[in-house]
Amino acid sequence: MRAMKIEELITPAFIVDLLKLKTNINHMQARAGTHGVHLRPHVKTHKTAEIARMQAPTDDAGITVSTLAEARFFRQAGFDDITYAFPITPNKLAAAADLTKQMTHFQILVDQPQTAAAIETFGKTNGVRFSAFLKVDCGYHRAGVDPTTAESVQLVEQIKSSKHIQFKGILTHAGHSYHCRNREDIIAVARQERDVMVKFAARLKQQGIECETVSVGSTPTAVHAPDWQGISEIRPGNYAFFDKFQADVGACTLEQAAATVLTTVVAHYPQHNQMLIDAGALALSKDPGAIHLDEEIIYGAVLGYPFLKIFSISQEHGLITSEAPIVFDNFPVGSLLQIIPNHACLTAALFPKYHVVEKNRVVDEWLPMRGW
Ligand SMILES: Cc1ncc(COP(=O)(O)O)c(C=O)c1O
């Protein structure tokens, strides 16, 4: 590929700052190493083989995915230990069985007795032995069993009693870390995430059930957890890119954000103190950001210009204003801006190609997987 200047790109374009990306990845690897936990990165943030390889350099290093299509893509790319971290449904068992047969390690998630029964029936009929985690709710209340109930232990016993399911352990995602306001709040959620899981693993042990793996992970808790005593694996994903949301809740700084959307100033409207850019909802996503911290919805941070606010977006149009009158001469029509998205995972998912940038030069192009 001919090295281009960033200015030569057609906007809107998705830009990955290679140095920041590598720094974010290395930092999380170092944290996992220091604390003696296995890092199984969630690759749904970027869905590229290139970044996954930086995060998990060997085939058996282990990654996390959120769809079966992702699992197939990363299998094709050589990864041989994948956890599909979304509760399985009976209609996906045939596809999950294919992956189970093709790979050394492929793990699915269960949190319903009916699903466990469907896995047992499918496994028996088709001669497959699945590997499964019990999905645990550690306080987010999005998915997973309540680990304080008798039913949660009964479900593990049901899984253990099946010849067609190998029980891998327990897995949780502390998504409520996204409701935090600062580092101290995040540390409290990280402790809760750890304590809920360690306590549940101990309860299972009392029943004679060993958890091979106790898996936790969200980016905010992975960044700030003081320790992971009793935890074997962490699964952050967003940390590769970071974004405005992570900066707002105190998981990173805006300077660490490795992914931005390059956009062009299209028009000036001084009568409204507004500028039009060519990045709307289909370039940024319509994620409102951390509105628990500030009710005003801003659709991303304009890199280098904290006073500019993207206050309105429609499909392709984005509108910028400012509290003070905009000095339009500083943002000529045709000039470029870089937007740090509110939620990098959703923004990345809107682009068929990522432009990889080093010192303002485009040095590579990566093609993420798309579809379901
Ligand atoms: C089950 C599961 N594990 C791990 C993650 C990664 O968390 P984060 O996006 O905060 O890095 C997610 C994200 O939603 C998830 O759903």
The ligand as a MOL file (V3000), in Angstrom:
LIG
                    3D

  0  0  0     0  0            999 V3000
M  V30 BEGIN CTAB
M  V30 COUNTS 16 16 0 0 0
M  V30 BEGIN ATOM
M  V30 1 C -19.6520 -10.8150 28.2360 0
M  V30 2 C -18.7090 -9.6980 27.9990 0
M  V30 3 N -17.4300 -9.8360 28.3440 0
M  V30 4 C -16.5300 -8.8440 28.1700 0
M  V30 5 C -16.9140 -7.6390 27.6190 0
M  V30 6 C -15.8760 -6.5680 27.4130 0
M  V30 7 O -16.1270 -5.4250 28.1720 0
M  V30 8 P -15.6790 -3.9710 27.7080 0
M  V30 9 O -16.4730 -3.6450 26.4890 0
M  V30 10 O -15.9890 -3.0930 28.8570 0
M  V30 11 O -14.2350 -4.0330 27.4120 0
M  V30 12 C -18.2510 -7.4510 27.2380 0
M  V30 13 C -18.7140 -6.1730 26.6870 0
M  V30 14 O -19.8890 -5.8950 26.5740 0
M  V30 15 C -19.1770 -8.5040 27.4390 0
M  V30 16 O -20.4630 -8.3920 27.0820 0
M  V30 END ATOM
M  V30 BEGIN BOND
M  V30 1 1 1 2
M  V30 2 1 2 3
M  V30 3 2 2 15
M  V30 4 2 3 4
M  V30 5 1 4 5
M  V30 6 1 5 6
M  V30 7 2 5 12
M  V30 8 1 6 7
M  V30 9 1 7 8
M  V30 10 2 8 9
M  V30 11 1 8 10
M  V30 12 1 8 11
M  V30 13 1 12 13
M  V30 14 1 12 15
M  V30 15 2 13 14
M  V30 16 1 15 16
M  V30 END BOND
M  V30 END CTAB
M  END
